[in-house]
């Protein structure tokens, strides 16, 4: 997985219990994943199709740093699936703890919003070893 984005948890991002709102985290994940999907697919025309279930493993509080990582799981004909993970980063000792992880699927679209194929060059680059056996 590679680092995609970094965010400070700000007071305006937390709820009554002092923890980061889940919706804020989801927005950060979606934006980071969309940018990463566009980078992977060599096109800015990628839209979110599916976000797998999320389980928040630990809280994030104001002043903490969240680092979002992503990696390609699968590239299909018109879509790609990414493994995404948000980690709470400690500036004191450099450790990271997973806050949430999920899989997100994006689809390449044309000007009318219809799905179109992802380029063959991209599919070849991310083809798994199983495809060669």
C-alpha positions in Angstrom: 0.0 0.0 0.0 1.2 3.5 -0.7 0.5 6.7 1.1 -2.1 8.8 -0.7 -3.1 11.6 1.7 -2.6 13.0 5.2 -5.0 14.9 7.4 -5.0 16.6 10.8 -8.1 15.9 12.9 -9.4 19.3 13.7 -11.9 20.3 16.4 -14.5 21.0 13.7 -14.3 17.4 12.6 -15.4 15.8 15.9 -18.6 14.9 17.5 -20.0 15.2 21.0 -17.7 12.4 22.4 -14.6 14.1 21.1 -14.0 11.6 18.3 -13.7 12.1 14.6 -17.1 11.9 12.8 -17.3 8.8 10.7 -18.7 10.8 7.8 -15.6 13.0 7.8 -13.4 9.9 7.7 -15.6 8.5 4.9 -15.2 11.7 2.9 -11.4 11.6 3.3 -11.3 8.0 2.2 -13.5 8.6 -0.8 -11.6 11.6 -2.0 -8.2 9.9 -1.5 -9.4 6.8 -3.2 -10.9 8.7 -6.2 -7.7 10.5 -6.8 -5.7 7.3 -6.5 -8.1 5.5 -8.9 -7.7 8.3 -11.4 -3.9 8.0 -11.1 -4.0 4.2 -11.5 -6.4 4.3 -14.5 -4.7 7.1 -16.3 -7.9 9.1 -16.5 -9.7 11.7 -14.3 -13.1 10.1 -15.2 -13.5 7.7 -12.3 -16.5 7.5 -10.1 -17.3 5.7 -6.8 -19.4 2.6 -7.4 -19.1 0.6 -4.2 -17.7 1.0 -0.7 -17.5 -2.2 1.3 -18.5 -2.3 5.0 -16.5 -0.2 7.4 -15.6 -1.0 11.0 -14.0 1.8 13.0 -11.3 0.0 15.0 -10.3 2.9 17.2 -11.1 6.6 17.7 -9.3 9.6 16.3 -9.1 12.8 18.3 -8.3 16.5 17.6 -4.6 17.0 17.0 -4.0 13.5 15.7 -2.7 12.8 12.2 -4.6 10.4 9.9 -2.6 8.9 7.0 -4.6 7.2 4.2 -3.1 4.4 2.2 -4.3 2.5 -0.8 -3.4 -0.3 -3.1 -4.8 -1.9 -6.2 -6.7 -5.2 -5.5 -8.2 -5.8 -8.9 -8.6 -4.2 -12.3 -11.6 -5.3 -14.3 -12.9 -4.3 -17.7 -14.5 -1.0 -16.6 -13.7 -0.9 -12.9 -11.0 -1.2 -10.4 -11.1 -2.2 -6.7 -8.8 -0.6 -4.2 -7.8 -1.7 -0.7 -8.0 1.4 1.5 -6.7 1.9 5.0 -6.7 5.0 7.3 -4.1 4.9 10.1 -3.6 7.1 13.1 0.0 8.3 13.1 1.9 9.2 16.3 4.2 12.1 15.8 5.9 11.1 19.1 7.2 7.7 18.1 6.2 7.2 14.5 3.9 4.3 15.2 0.7 3.8 13.2 -2.6 2.1 14.2 -5.3 1.2 11.8 -8.5 3.2 12.4 -10.5 1.8 9.5 -10.0 -0.3 6.3 -12.3 -1.1 3.4 -12.4 -1.9 -0.2 -13.7 0.6 -2.7 -14.7 0.1 -6.4 -14.5 2.8 -9.0 -15.8 2.8 -12.6 -14.3 4.6 -15.6 -17.0 6.7 -17.3 -17.5 8.7 -20.6 -18.9 12.2 -20.9 -22.5 10.8 -20.6 -21.6 9.0 -17.3 -21.7 5.5 -19.0 -19.1 2.9 -18.1 -16.3 2.5 -20.6 -13.2 0.1 -20.6 -10.1 0.9 -18.6 -7.1 1.0 -20.9 -5.4 -2.2 -21.8 -2.0 -0.8 -20.6 -3.5 -0.3 -17.1 -5.1 -3.8 -17.1 -1.8 -5.4 -18.1 0.2 -3.5 -15.5 -2.0 -4.7 -12.6 -2.7 -8.2 -13.9 -2.2 -10.6 -11.0 0.3 -13.5 -11.2 -2.7 -15.9 -11.4 -3.6 -14.6 -14.8 -0.3 -15.8 -16.2 -0.7 -19.4 -15.1 
